[in-house]
Amino acid sequence: MEQYRPQGFKVLPTVVKNLIIINVIFYLATLAFNRSLGIDLTDYLGLYFFKSDYFHAYQYITYMFMHGGIEHLFFNMFALWMFGNVLENYWGPKRFLLFYFVTGIGAAIVHTIVIGIDYFSIQAAINVYAASPGPEAFVALVQSELSSILTPEKVANVNAFLQEWQMNASSGYNYGYQSVELAQQLLASRADIATVGASGAVYGILLAFGMMFPNQLIYLYFLVPIKAKWFVLGYGVLELVSGILSTGDGIAHFAHLGGMIFGYFLIKYWKKQEINRWRM
């Protein structure tokens, strides 16, 4: 049976090497700009939902080179080296680079769709609430639709507002209108959460490795052997379940799945092209 173990950097192909270098440069630049100039590059280069004031179309590419910490960067680059090394040698640099960007952008598109479904669902609930606002209805709205958005600071603000509303309900002040405005502000904060990292493209590469070399062994924790196809399937199922059950863990699980989905269809498209050429 064929076995696969990561090889050394002496066989590191050009595209993988340059992608790792670029990602490291972006990470170091983020630290330098933040510490010396007080500028957070994530505000410009991370991926924001299109309803956010921070959104720019180029972020569908730049977000792939931004990372939230050294561990995030390390594990993505390690996986890029481990699996991308083999795939670039197998496909060649042009096809590998195209695959990397297609899966990375595809991951961003799927993530945007998932965020959009959630965003517009909450917006619809706010519109229904606005027709008949009240303290109890506001609490229900927050608990049912906005709970995943709330940070401890936002919870404190909501509680303070509710307390003020209940204490001054007869004052004539339009707390109902203010509650709608507060709900809209909370929803807007949902759009202002940046997504960063090469994980979408990396999961696409993982899927590709499993499809190209399904029976090769991967050593979990360098000890436990598992066939690539089962390794990939397990990761896909894990991401799907995690995405459905996610309670605000800060991980874009559906973006990971998006990278795998786009990677799957791109590989199928390439295989179909090769079959058609062979038939000609």
KEKE-3310 file (N, C-alpha, C; in steps of 0.2 Angstrom, whole numbers, plus 5000, padded with zeros to 4 digits):
npx = (5004:5003:5011:5010:5020:5024:5037:5053:5058:5067:5061:5051:5039:5038:5026:5019:5029:5031:5018:5017:5028:5022:5011:5016:5023:5012:5007:5017:5017:5005:5006:5016:5011:5000:5007:5016:5009:4996:4987:4975:4976:4967:4955:4955:4959:4954:4939:4924:4906:4895:4886:4892:4901:4915:4917:4925:4927:4939:4943:4939:4950:4961:4958:4963:4976:4977:4978:4973:4981:4997:4996:4985:4990:5002:4996:4988:4998:5006:4998:4996:5009:5011:5001:4999:5012:5013:5003:5006:5017:5012:5001:5007:5013:5004:4991:4989:4990:4979:4969:4971:4967:4954:4947:4949:4942:4930:4927:4925:4914:4904:4903:4899:4886:4880:4881:4873:4861:4858:4859:4849:4838:4837:4835:4822:4815:4817:4810:4797:4796:4797:4784:4777:4783:4790:4795:4795:4794:4805:4815:4812:4816:4829:4834:4830:4835:4846:4856:4868:4876:4879:4891:4899:4900:4890:4879:4878:4875:4862:4855:4856:4849:4836:4833:4832:4821:4810:4810:4806:4794:4783:4786:4784:4794:4800:4804:4802:4805:4818:4822:4821:4831:4842:4842:4845:4857:4864:4863:4870:4883:4885:4888:4900:4910:4925:4932:4946:4960:4968:4961:4950:4955:4965:4957:4951:4963:4966:4954:4957:4969:4964:4955:4964:4974:4968:4970:4982:4992:4989:4997:4990:4994:5006:5007:4995:4989:4979:4968:4969:4956:4947:4951:4949:4935:4931:4935:4927:4913:4914:4916:4904:4894:4899:4897:4883:4880:4886:4890:4894:4908:4918:4924:4924:4915:4907:4914:4925:4919:4915:4927:4930:4919:4920:4932:4930:4921:4929:4939:4932:4928:4940:4944:4933:4936:4948:4945:4936:4946:4954:4945:4944)
npy = (4994:5011:5025:5040:5053:5069:5078:5086:5103:5104:5100:5108:5116:5130:5138:5135:5138:5152:5156:5153:5162:5174:5174:5174:5187:5196:5193:5198:5211:5215:5215:5224:5236:5238:5240:5250:5260:5260:5255:5244:5231:5222:5228:5233:5223:5210:5200:5206:5206:5211:5221:5229:5244:5242:5234:5229:5224:5218:5211:5198:5191:5196:5192:5180:5180:5185:5183:5177:5175:5168:5154:5151:5155:5146:5133:5133:5136:5125:5114:5118:5117:5103:5096:5103:5103:5090:5091:5102:5097:5087:5092:5104:5121:5131:5126:5122:5134:5141:5132:5135:5148:5148:5139:5146:5159:5154:5148:5160:5165:5156:5157:5171:5169:5161:5169:5180:5174:5172:5185:5192:5185:5189:5203:5203:5198:5209:5218:5214:5214:5228:5233:5231:5235:5232:5229:5215:5209:5213:5207:5194:5195:5198:5186:5176:5179:5187:5182:5176:5185:5193:5200:5201:5214:5220:5213:5219:5232:5230:5225:5236:5246:5240:5240:5253:5256:5249:5256:5269:5268:5275:5288:5294:5294:5288:5273:5262:5265:5267:5254:5247:5254:5250:5236:5236:5241:5231:5221:5227:5226:5213:5212:5218:5210:5203:5191:5180:5172:5157:5146:5141:5139:5130:5119:5116:5111:5100:5092:5090:5082:5071:5066:5064:5056:5044:5032:5034:5034:5045:5051:5053:5064:5060:5047:5038:5029:5033:5032:5043:5047:5044:5052:5065:5064:5063:5076:5084:5080:5084:5098:5101:5097:5105:5118:5118:5117:5127:5139:5152:5151:5158:5152:5150:5139:5135:5141:5134:5122:5127:5129:5116:5111:5119:5115:5102:5102:5109:5100:5089:5095:5097:5084:5079:5087:5081:5068:5071:5076:5065:5056:5063)
npz = (5000:4996:5004:5013:5018:5025:5016:5016:5015:5005:4994:4991:4981:4969:4970:4982:4991:4989:4992:5005:5010:5006:5015:5027:5027:5026:5038:5047:5043:5047:5061:5062:5057:5066:5079:5077:5070:5074:5066:5060:5049:5046:5045:5032:5024:5028:5026:5024:5027:5014:5018:5027:5031:5030:5019:5004:4987:4984:4995:4994:4989:4997:5010:5011:5014:5027:5044:5060:5071:5077:5079:5070:5058:5057:5057:5046:5036:5038:5034:5021:5016:5018:5011:4999:4993:4987:4978:4970:4963:4957:4949:4943:4943:4938:4937:4950:4957:4952:4957:4970:4972:4967:4976:4987:4985:4982:4995:5002:4995:4998:5012:5013:5008:5018:5029:5024:5023:5037:5041:5034:5038:5052:5050:5045:5056:5064:5058:5059:5073:5074:5071:5082:5095:5112:5129:5133:5121:5115:5122:5119:5105:5105:5112:5103:5091:5091:5099:5096:5092:5102:5113:5129:5133:5124:5129:5142:5138:5132:5143:5152:5144:5144:5158:5160:5152:5157:5170:5166:5159:5158:5155:5143:5133:5118:5119:5112:5099:5100:5104:5093:5085:5092:5090:5077:5077:5083:5074:5063:5068:5067:5053:5053:5057:5053:5042:5041:5034:5027:5027:5019:5006:5010:5015:5003:4996:5004:5001:4988:4989:4995:4984:4974:4978:4985:4993:4999:5014:5028:5043:5058:5070:5068:5071:5070:5057:5043:5029:5015:5009:5019:5029:5024:5022:5035:5040:5032:5036:5050:5049:5043:5053:5064:5058:5058:5071:5077:5090:5089:5089:5082:5071:5054:5048:5037:5027:5026:5021:5009:5002:5000:4992:4981:4976:4974:4963:4953:4951:4946:4934:4927:4926:4917:4906:4902:4899:4888:4879:4877:4871:4859)
capx = (5000:5006:5010:5012:5022:5027:5044:5056:5057:5071:5057:5046:5039:5038:5020:5018:5034:5029:5012:5019:5031:5017:5006:5021:5024:5006:5006:5022:5015:4999:5009:5020:5006:4996:5011:5019:5005:4989:4982:4973:4976:4961:4950:4955:4961:4949:4933:4918:4899:4894:4882:4897:4905:4922:4918:4928:4927:4945:4944:4938:4956:4966:4957:4966:4983:4977:4977:4971:4986:5002:4994:4981:4995:5006:4993:4987:5004:5009:4994:4998:5016:5010:4997:5001:5018:5012:4998:5009:5022:5007:4997:5011:5012:4999:4985:4989:4989:4972:4965:4971:4962:4946:4944:4949:4937:4924:4925:4922:4907:4899:4903:4895:4879:4878:4880:4868:4854:4857:4858:4842:4833:4837:4832:4815:4812:4817:4805:4791:4796:4796:4777:4773:4788:4788:4800:4795:4795:4812:4819:4812:4819:4836:4836:4829:4838:4853:4860:4874:4879:4880:4897:4898:4898:4883:4874:4877:4871:4855:4852:4855:4843:4829:4831:4830:4815:4805:4809:4803:4790:4777:4788:4782:4799:4799:4809:4800:4809:4825:4824:4822:4837:4847:4842:4848:4865:4867:4863:4875:4889:4886:4891:4907:4915:4930:4934:4952:4964:4969:4958:4946:4959:4968:4952:4951:4969:4965:4950:4960:4973:4960:4953:4970:4978:4963:4972:4988:4991:4991:4998:4987:4998:5013:5007:4990:4988:4972:4968:4967:4949:4943:4953:4945:4928:4930:4935:4921:4908:4916:4915:4897:4891:4901:4894:4876:4879:4890:4887:4898:4915:4923:4927:4920:4915:4904:4919:4929:4916:4914:4933:4930:4914:4922:4938:4927:4918:4934:4943:4927:4928:4946:4943:4929:4940:4954:4941:4934:4952:4956:4940:4945)
capy = (5000:5017:5029:5047:5057:5076:5078:5092:5109:5104:5098:5113:5119:5137:5142:5134:5142:5159:5157:5153:5168:5180:5174:5177:5194:5199:5193:5202:5218:5217:5216:5231:5242:5239:5242:5256:5265:5259:5253:5236:5229:5218:5232:5234:5217:5205:5199:5209:5206:5217:5227:5232:5250:5240:5230:5230:5218:5215:5207:5191:5189:5198:5189:5173:5181:5188:5177:5180:5174:5164:5147:5151:5155:5141:5127:5134:5135:5118:5110:5120:5113:5096:5093:5107:5101:5085:5093:5106:5093:5082:5096:5109:5127:5135:5123:5122:5141:5142:5129:5138:5154:5146:5137:5152:5163:5150:5148:5167:5166:5152:5161:5176:5167:5159:5175:5183:5170:5174:5193:5194:5182:5193:5209:5201:5198:5215:5222:5211:5217:5236:5234:5231:5235:5232:5226:5208:5207:5215:5202:5188:5196:5197:5179:5171:5181:5191:5180:5174:5192:5197:5200:5203:5222:5221:5211:5224:5238:5228:5225:5243:5249:5237:5242:5260:5256:5247:5261:5275:5266:5280:5294:5296:5294:5283:5268:5257:5267:5266:5247:5245:5256:5246:5230:5237:5242:5224:5218:5230:5224:5206:5213:5221:5204:5201:5184:5180:5165:5153:5139:5139:5136:5124:5114:5113:5107:5094:5088:5088:5077:5065:5064:5062:5050:5042:5027:5035:5035:5051:5049:5058:5065:5056:5040:5034:5029:5033:5033:5050:5048:5044:5058:5070:5063:5065:5083:5087:5079:5088:5105:5102:5097:5111:5124:5118:5117:5132:5144:5158:5149:5162:5149:5150:5132:5134:5143:5128:5117:5130:5128:5109:5111:5122:5111:5096:5103:5111:5094:5085:5099:5095:5077:5079:5090:5077:5063:5073:5077:5058:5054:5066)
capz = (5000:4996:5010:5012:5024:5022:5014:5018:5011:4999:4988:4991:4975:4969:4972:4989:4994:4988:4996:5013:5011:5006:5021:5033:5026:5028:5046:5050:5041:5052:5068:5062:5056:5072:5084:5075:5067:5076:5060:5059:5042:5045:5043:5025:5020:5030:5022:5028:5023:5009:5021:5031:5029:5029:5014:4998:4983:4983:5001:4992:4988:5002:5016:5011:5016:5033:5049:5067:5076:5075:5078:5064:5052:5057:5055:5039:5032:5038:5029:5014:5014:5019:5005:4993:4991:4983:4973:4965:4960:4952:4944:4940:4947:4935:4939:4958:4959:4950:4961:4977:4972:4965:4982:4992:4983:4983:5002:5003:4992:5002:5018:5012:5007:5024:5033:5021:5025:5044:5042:5031:5043:5058:5048:5044:5063:5067:5054:5062:5079:5074:5070:5089:5100:5119:5133:5133:5114:5113:5125:5115:5099:5107:5114:5098:5084:5091:5105:5094:5090:5109:5117:5136:5133:5121:5134:5147:5135:5132:5150:5154:5141:5146:5164:5159:5148:5162:5175:5164:5154:5158:5154:5136:5129:5113:5120:5107:5093:5102:5104:5086:5083:5096:5087:5070:5078:5085:5067:5059:5071:5064:5047:5054:5059:5048:5041:5039:5034:5020:5028:5014:5001:5013:5015:4996:4995:5008:4997:4982:4990:4996:4978:4969:4981:4991:4997:5003:5021:5032:5050:5062:5076:5066:5074:5068:5050:5040:5022:5014:5008:5026:5033:5021:5023:5042:5041:5029:5041:5056:5048:5042:5060:5068:5056:5060:5078:5080:5094:5090:5091:5079:5066:5048:5046:5031:5022:5025:5017:5003:4999:4998:4987:4974:4974:4971:4956:4949:4949:4942:4928:4924:4924:4911:4900:4900:4896:4881:4875:4876:4866:4852)
cpx = (5004:5005:5013:5014:5025:5034:5047:5056:5062:5067:5051:5045:5037:5032:5019:5023:5033:5023:5013:5023:5027:5013:5010:5022:5018:5005:5011:5020:5009:5001:5012:5016:5002:5000:5014:5015:4998:4984:4981:4972:4970:4955:4949:4956:4957:4943:4927:4911:4898:4890:4886:4900:4912:4923:4921:4928:4933:4947:4942:4944:4961:4965:4961:4973:4983:4976:4976:4976:4992:5000:4990:4985:4999:5002:4990:4993:5007:5005:4995:5004:5015:5007:4998:5007:5017:5008:5001:5014:5018:5004:5002:5009:5006:4992:4984:4987:4981:4967:4965:4966:4955:4943:4944:4943:4930:4922:4922:4915:4902:4898:4898:4887:4876:4877:4874:4861:4853:4855:4851:4836:4832:4834:4825:4812:4812:4811:4798:4790:4794:4788:4774:4779:4786:4794:4801:4796:4802:4817:4819:4815:4827:4838:4835:4833:4845:4858:4867:4879:4882:4887:4895:4896:4892:4878:4872:4873:4864:4852:4851:4849:4836:4828:4829:4823:4809:4804:4806:4798:4784:4779:4786:4788:4798:4804:4808:4805:4816:4827:4825:4829:4843:4848:4846:4856:4868:4868:4869:4882:4890:4890:4898:4912:4919:4931:4941:4955:4963:4965:4954:4949:4963:4963:4951:4957:4968:4960:4953:4965:4970:4957:4958:4973:4973:4966:4979:4987:4993:4992:4996:4992:5005:5013:5002:4989:4981:4973:4966:4960:4945:4945:4949:4938:4926:4930:4929:4915:4908:4914:4907:4893:4893:4898:4886:4875:4883:4887:4892:4905:4920:4926:4922:4919:4912:4909:4923:4926:4915:4921:4933:4925:4917:4928:4935:4925:4923:4938:4938:4927:4934:4946:4939:4932:4945:4950:4939:4940:4954:4951:4941:4951)
cpy = (5006:5021:5036:5050:5064:5075:5085:5098:5109:5102:5103:5117:5126:5140:5141:5138:5149:5161:5158:5160:5174:5180:5177:5184:5198:5199:5198:5210:5220:5218:5223:5237:5243:5242:5249:5262:5265:5258:5246:5235:5225:5222:5234:5228:5210:5205:5201:5207:5212:5223:5231:5238:5248:5236:5233:5224:5214:5210:5200:5187:5190:5194:5183:5174:5184:5182:5181:5179:5169:5157:5146:5151:5149:5134:5127:5133:5128:5113:5112:5117:5106:5093:5097:5105:5095:5087:5097:5102:5089:5086:5101:5116:5131:5132:5123:5129:5143:5139:5132:5144:5153:5144:5142:5157:5160:5149:5154:5168:5162:5155:5167:5174:5165:5165:5179:5180:5172:5181:5195:5191:5187:5200:5208:5201:5204:5219:5220:5214:5225:5238:5235:5230:5235:5228:5219:5205:5208:5209:5196:5189:5195:5190:5174:5173:5184:5188:5178:5180:5195:5195:5202:5210:5223:5219:5216:5230:5236:5228:5232:5247:5246:5239:5249:5261:5255:5252:5267:5274:5271:5287:5298:5296:5288:5277:5262:5258:5265:5259:5245:5248:5252:5239:5230:5238:5235:5220:5220:5227:5217:5207:5215:5216:5202:5193:5184:5173:5162:5147:5137:5136:5130:5118:5111:5109:5100:5089:5085:5082:5070:5062:5061:5056:5047:5036:5028:5036:5042:5048:5054:5058:5061:5049:5035:5035:5029:5035:5040:5052:5048:5050:5064:5070:5065:5072:5086:5086:5083:5095:5106:5102:5103:5117:5124:5119:5123:5137:5150:5156:5153:5158:5148:5143:5131:5137:5138:5123:5120:5129:5121:5108:5113:5118:5105:5097:5105:5104:5089:5088:5097:5088:5076:5082:5085:5071:5065:5074:5070:5055:5057:5063)
cpz = (5000:5002:5009:5018:5021:5021:5016:5013:5005:4993:4987:4985:4975:4972:4979:4993:4994:4992:5003:5014:5011:5012:5027:5033:5028:5035:5049:5049:5046:5058:5068:5062:5063:5078:5083:5073:5070:5071:5060:5052:5041:5043:5036:5021:5022:5026:5026:5023:5019:5012:5025:5028:5027:5022:5007:4994:4983:4989:4999:4991:4994:5008:5017:5014:5023:5038:5056:5072:5073:5074:5072:5058:5052:5055:5048:5034:5032:5034:5022:5011:5013:5013:4999:4989:4985:4977:4968:4960:4955:4947:4940:4943:4944:4938:4947:4960:4957:4955:4968:4977:4971:4972:4987:4991:4984:4990:5004:5001:4996:5009:5018:5011:5014:5029:5030:5023:5033:5045:5040:5035:5049:5056:5047:5051:5066:5064:5057:5069:5079:5073:5077:5094:5107:5122:5132:5125:5112:5116:5121:5108:5100:5108:5108:5092:5085:5096:5102:5092:5097:5112:5124:5137:5130:5126:5140:5145:5135:5138:5153:5151:5143:5153:5164:5156:5153:5168:5173:5158:5153:5156:5147:5131:5124:5114:5114:5100:5094:5102:5097:5083:5086:5092:5080:5071:5079:5078:5063:5062:5069:5057:5047:5057:5053:5048:5038:5038:5027:5021:5023:5008:5003:5013:5008:4994:4998:5004:4991:4983:4991:4989:4973:4972:4987:4995:5000:5010:5024:5039:5054:5068:5075:5069:5071:5061:5048:5033:5020:5013:5014:5030:5030:5022:5030:5043:5038:5034:5047:5055:5047:5049:5064:5065:5058:5067:5081:5084:5095:5092:5087:5073:5060:5045:5039:5025:5021:5020:5010:4999:4996:4992:4981:4972:4971:4964:4951:4947:4945:4935:4924:4922:4917:4905:4898:4897:4889:4877:4873:4871:4859:4849)
residu = (MET:GLU:GLN:TYR:ARG:PRO:GLN:GLY:PHE:LYS:VAL:LEU:PRO:THR:VAL:VAL:LYS:ASN:LEU:ILE:ILE:ILE:ASN:VAL:ILE:PHE:TYR:LEU:ALA:THR:LEU:ALA:PHE:ASN:ARG:SER:LEU:GLY:ILE:ASP:LEU:THR:ASP:TYR:LEU:GLY:LEU:TYR:PHE:PHE:LYS:SER:ASP:TYR:PHE:HIS:ALA:TYR:GLN:TYR:ILE:THR:TYR:MET:PHE:MET:HIS:GLY:GLY:ILE:GLU:HIS:LEU:PHE:PHE:ASN:MET:PHE:ALA:LEU:TRP:MET:PHE:GLY:ASN:VAL:LEU:GLU:ASN:TYR:TRP:GLY:PRO:LYS:ARG:PHE:LEU:LEU:PHE:TYR:PHE:VAL:THR:GLY:ILE:GLY:ALA:ALA:ILE:VAL:HIS:THR:ILE:VAL:ILE:GLY:ILE:ASP:TYR:PHE:SER:ILE:GLN:ALA:ALA:ILE:ASN:VAL:TYR:ALA:ALA:SER:PRO:GLY:PRO:GLU:ALA:PHE:VAL:ALA:LEU:VAL:GLN:SER:GLU:LEU:SER:SER:ILE:LEU:THR:PRO:GLU:LYS:VAL:ALA:ASN:VAL:ASN:ALA:PHE:LEU:GLN:GLU:TRP:GLN:MET:ASN:ALA:SER:SER:GLY:TYR:ASN:TYR:GLY:TYR:GLN:SER:VAL:GLU:LEU:ALA:GLN:GLN:LEU:LEU:ALA:SER:ARG:ALA:ASP:ILE:ALA:THR:VAL:GLY:ALA:SER:GLY:ALA:VAL:TYR:GLY:ILE:LEU:LEU:ALA:PHE:GLY:MET:MET:PHE:PRO:ASN:GLN:LEU:ILE:TYR:LEU:TYR:PHE:LEU:VAL:PRO:ILE:LYS:ALA:LYS:TRP:PHE:VAL:LEU:GLY:TYR:GLY:VAL:LEU:GLU:LEU:VAL:SER:GLY:ILE:LEU:SER:THR:GLY:ASP:GLY:ILE:ALA:HIS:PHE:ALA:HIS:LEU:GLY:GLY:MET:ILE:PHE:GLY:TYR:PHE:LEU:ILE:LYS:TYR:TRP:LYS:LYS:GLN:GLU:ILE:ASN:ARG:TRP:ARG:MET)
# end
